[in-house]
Amino acid sequence: MDTRELLNLAYLRAFRLVVQTGSATRAASALFRAQSAVTRSLQELEAAVGETLLERRPSGMLPTPAGRAVLLRCERIFFELETLAQWCAARQSRRRSASGNALPAFLLNTRRLQLFSALARHRHMPSAAQTLGLSQPAVSSAIRIMETGAGMQLFHRSPRGLLLTSEGETFVLHVRRALNELRHIPDDLAALRGTIQGYVTVGALPLGRTLILPRAIARVAAQYPGVRIATDESAYEPLVAGLRAGDIDFVLGALRANDASSGLANERLMSEDMVVLARRDHPLASKRDLTLNELIAAQWVLPRSHAPARGIFEAQFRRLKLKPPMPTVETADLAIIRGLLAHTDMLAAVSAQQLHYECEAGQLVVLDIAMQNTRRDIGLTMRAGSTPSPAARALIDAIRLTVDQLRHTSGIAKEATHIA
């Protein structure tokens, strides 16, 4: 997790208003503050980012290239906070405008929002306090301020710690999105100076882990030493939850169908068929033209029951009016699958590339059995309309290039279509 100190939201709001109005005087009026206070906010912000963000012109104060980069993130940050403020107002049944100058002060304290996010994650007050270097009384005070400002209870206090209420779940989603946009600002400015840096978290589903992601990471590490990459190998549902909150930059793996209301966007990179794998000296390894009837009695390592790949596998049997075999082991962990296949007569139904290196080395073999309609699309899942950080863009570009190279150098992706 990126632990750099985040910028002051109040300074960013003043900067945004100056750009919108073209004048520090008009921005001060909208904020009900002295012009000198707005000017100091701008100076503090420019000192914090190490860039000049505004220049004076006869037509008013205009953003520099660095200022435009900051403004782009500001629009996304304050969209989340203003949406949250409107939601809180509606819940309190006293609808109030939450645009621009009406954003409530309790949402403009960066440190307090970080604390709220940490509490939601740790569910333990001492852990959250330690993470941010605060005392427990300061944490308690911050919770009171947040709940008073929101006009609702955000946490349940229980023997297991602090648990988010249903309202708290909605609240923290917007807070995390805003904070994650905020953390990208220094990296956006570094990119303007020609330096790609920052922290990327990628959700790594099984179909992207073996060949695509490692090669892409190696490419980024060699080209951009200032980029730090973390992979999250959770199941699809928690990865998507992290993606929606901005905690995960994008997900790589098998694509799910998305509708316009999902808030997600898919980019298909390649397609992959399912195969049946076994150890090289398996009794069935040398047989040709196997049928599903011959495999029913085998012990199987299969994806979990809710996984799309499991449904594709079972459909092979149902198509022939056969009862699908019950798995001996249910797992998506490649290390477990590899170990079971190497030391038992178990079979596994997986994507061909998932155990590519073991097949290439001759440790595992693909059984000679025809599988129907098992092709799955592999690609990127991102938040619709999001602006990835420079580091995330670098990794995404490396993934696209890696898939292109795989298409030309191996049989794995030769049938694939890359949608740019």
N, C-alpha and C positions, 0 to 999 in steps of 0.2 A: 504494500500500500504506500502511496506517495505521502510522505509526512512533511513536505515543505510548508512553511507558513503561508497561509492564503492572504490575498489582498483584502483591504477594508471595503466592505460593501457600501458603506455610506460615502466613501470617496468616489466609488464607481458610479453611484447614483448621481452625485454632483457632476461628474464628468459627462455622463449621458445627457443630463439636462442642459448643460452648456452647449453640447453638440446640437441638441434638438432646437434650442432657442437661439443659438448663435451668439450668446452673450452671457458673461458671468453675472451681469446685473439682472438680467431677466431670469436666469436660473436661480439666483438668490431670492428674488421675489416669489418665484414659484415654491421655493423651499421654506419661505418665511425665515430666512437667515440673512445675516449681513453679507455684503459682497466680499468683504475681507475673509470671512469664514469659508466661502466657496473657493476663493483664490488659494487659501491655505490648503484646502482639501486637494485641489488640483496639483499643487506643488508637492504635497506629500505622496500623492499617487505617482507622479512622474519620478520622484526620487525612489520610490519602491520598485518601479519597473525598469528604471535606468534609461528611460526614453522620453523624448519630447512628444507629447500626445496632441498638442493643440498649437496652432499658429494664428496670429492675428492678421486679418485681412480687412480691407475697406468694407467688405460685405459681412464681416463678423468673424467669430472664432471658428476656424475650420480644423477638422482632424488631420493630422499627418498620416502617412502610411501606417505607422505604428498605432496611431489613434484609431484608424479604421479597423485594424485587427482587434484591438481591445473592444471597440464598439460592437463588433460582430458577436463577440462572446457576451457582452453586456446585454444585448437584446435577448439572448437565450436565457441568461441568468435571471433577468428581471421578468421575463415572460413566466418562468416557473414561480417566482416569488409573488408576482401580481395575481397569477391564477390561484395560488394558495391563499392569498389575502381575500380574494373574492369568495373562495369556498368557505373560509372561516366566517366571513360576514354573512353569507347565506345561511350557514348553520346557526348563527346567532339571531337570525330573522331580523337583521337590521342592515339591509343591503346598502353597501357604500361603494363608491368608486375606488378601485385599487390601482388606478393607472398613474404612472409618473409620481407626482408629488404626494399622492395619498397613501403610498406604501407605508404601513405601520412600522414604527421604530423597532419593535421587538423582532422583526424579520431582517433587520439591517446590521445585526451584530454577528460578524463572521464567526467569532470564537464560540458564541452561544449555539449557533447552528451546527458547528462541528461537534460540540458537546452532545447536542440532541442526537445527532447521527451516531456518535460513539455509544451513547446509552442504548439506542435501539439495537445496535450490533452486539454489544457485550452483555446487555441485560443485567449489569452488575455495576453499581455506583462506584465502588473503589477502583475497579478496572478502568472505567471511563475516566475517572479523575486522574489516575496515574498516566493514562495515555496522553492527556493534554496538560499534565503538570498542574492540576488544580486540587484544591482541598475539597473534602466532601461537603462542607457547608456551602462552598461556592457552587457546587453541583446542584445541591438542593435549592439554592436560591435561583439558579438558572432555570430549573424545571418549573418553579412557581411562576417566574416571569413568562415563560413560554406558554404555560397553560392559561395564565390570566390573559395574556395577549390573544391567544387563540379562542378563548371563551369556552373551553371544553377540556375534559380530562384526556390526556394523551398517553398516560401510563397507568397500568394496574400495579399496585404494590402487592407482592405475594411472597411466600417463603422461598420461591424459586428466583426471586429477584424482580426487576422491573420488566413488565410485559406491555407491549404496545396495545392500546385499545384499537378498535376498528378505525376510529377517527385518527388515531396516532399512525396507523399504517398508511393512510392516505397522506397525512401530513409529512411523514418522513420520505415518502416517494418524491415529492416536490423539493424537499430540502436537499436530498442527495443529488438530484438532477442539477440543482443550482450550484452546489458545492463542486460537483464534478466538472461542470463547465468552467467554474472559477479557477480550478487548478490547472486548466489548459492555457491560461493567458501567458504566463512566462514562456511556455514552449512555443506558442504562436509568435511571440516577439523574437525568440531565438531563431525561429525559422526564417523570419525576415532578414536576419543577419547572416543567413546561410548555414546555421547550425541546427541539425535535427537532434532533438533530445526529448527526454520525458519517459514516462512510465506507461506501459501498455498492459492491459489485462485481456487475454483472449480466452473465450470459452471454447474448450477443445473437446468436441464430440469424437467418438471412436473413428469415424470414417476419415477424419482429417489428421489423425495423430501420427500415423506411421511414416508417411512419405512427405506429405505437403508441408505440414507445419514445421517439422524439424529443419527441413531445407530452407524454408523461408526465414526462420529465425536465424539460422547460420548466416544467411545473406545479409540480413539487417545488422547483426552483430559485427560483421566484418566491415560494413560500409559506414555504420553510425555507432561508434563506441559509446556515445552518450545516451543511447536508448536502453532502457531496462524492460524486460518482458517477463510477465508471469502468466502461467497457464492455469486454468480452472477446469478440472475434469469432472465436474458435477454432472448430474443428469440434465436433460433438456429443460425441464420446468424451472429449476432453480437458476439455471444459466440465463434463461429468458427474463426471469425476475430481476437478476442483476443487470442485465442489458437495459431493461426499461428504466432502472434507477440510475444508469450511467456508471455503475461500479464496474461493469464489464464493457469493453469498447466494442467488441463484436464477437460473434460466435462462428466457428468454422466446423462444418460437418454436414451430415445428411439434412436436407432441407425439409421442412414441414410446409404444408399448404398455409398460406396466409391470406386473409381478406383485408380490405382497405381499413377496416376498423381496428385491426390488431395493433397499429402503431409501429409495425415492423416492416422491413423491406428485405427481400431475398435477392441475392445475385448468384445465379447458377454458374458454376465453373466447369463441372465435368459430370459424367454419369458413371455408375459402377454397378456391375452385376454381382449377385450373390453366388457363392460356390460352397461346396462341401469339402472340408479339409480333414485329413487324417495323417498319422505318422507314416513315414515312408515305407515301413515294413508291415503295415496294417493288412489284415487278411483280405480286405477289399481293394487294396491299392493297385493291384495288377489286373483287376477285372475291368472289362469294357462293357459299355452300354448297360450300366446298372439301371435298375428301376427303383421307384420309391418303395415298392413292396419289399425289396431286399434290404431296405434301410430302416423299416419300422421297428424291428427288434433291437436295433443298436442303442447304445447309451449315448445321449446327446448333451452337448453343451450349447445352450441357446440363450438368446437375449431374454430379458425379463418380459413378463406377460404383457405389459402395457406398451412395449417398444414397437414402433412400426415394423422393424425387421422381423420380429416374432410373427406378426400378422402375415407378412409376405411368405415366411417359411411355412406356416400352417396352411396357407392357401394352396400350396403345392399339393398337399394331401387331400384337402377338401375338394379340389378340382376333379380328383379321381374317385371321389366318394370314399376316401380312406380316413380313418381316425388319426389325427396328428399324434406323433409320439410325445409322451411326457418327458420333459427334460430331466436328466440326472442332476445337472447343475445349471443354474440361471445366473449369468454374469455378463458384463460388458468389459471386464478387465482383461486386457490382452495378455498380461503376464500370467494370469490364472489359466486362460484358454491355452496359451502356449505350453504351460507345464502339464496340463491335463492331457493334451494331445500327444505330447512327447512320451509320456509314461503309461498311457492306458490305450485301450481300443476305442475310446470315445471318439465321436465325430462332432464337428462344429460347423454350423452354417453362418458364414461371415462374408463380408465384402472381400474381394480378391486381394486388395492392397493392404488389408489390415495386418496380415502376417506375410507380407511380401518378402522380407529378408529370410525368413525361415524356409519359404518355398524356393527362393533363389539358391539357398545353401543346400537344398535337398533334404532338409530335416522333415518337412511336411510336403504332402502332395495334394493336388486337387483331384477328387474322385471323378470318374467319367460318368456323370449323370446329368441329363438335361434338366435345367431349371427354367420354368416359364415365367415371364413377366416379373423378373426380380430386380430390374434396373431401378436404381435410386439416384436422384440428383444430389450432388455434393456442392456446397458453396458457402457463401457468407450470409449471415443474418445480422442486420443492423437496425438501429432505430430509424424510422422513416424521417427524413428531413433533418437528420443530425449532421453536425460538422465534426468529423473525426479530428483528433489532435494530429499534429504533424507526425508524431511517432507512430500513431495508429495507421495513418495513411501510408507511411513507409512500409509497415508490415503488410498491409493490405496489398500494396503494389508488389511486394516480394512474393506474396502468395499467388497472385495472378501470374507473375512471371514463372514461378515454379510449376504451376499447372501447365502453362504453355510448353515448358521444357519437357515435362513428363509426357505430354502428348506426342512430342517429336522423337523422344528417345526410348520410349517403352510402349508395350502394348496395353498398359493399364488405362490410359486415357485416350486411346486412338479413336474411340467412338464418340468422345465428348464434344460438346459445343460450349465455347466460352462466350458468355454474354457480358459485354463490357458495360 
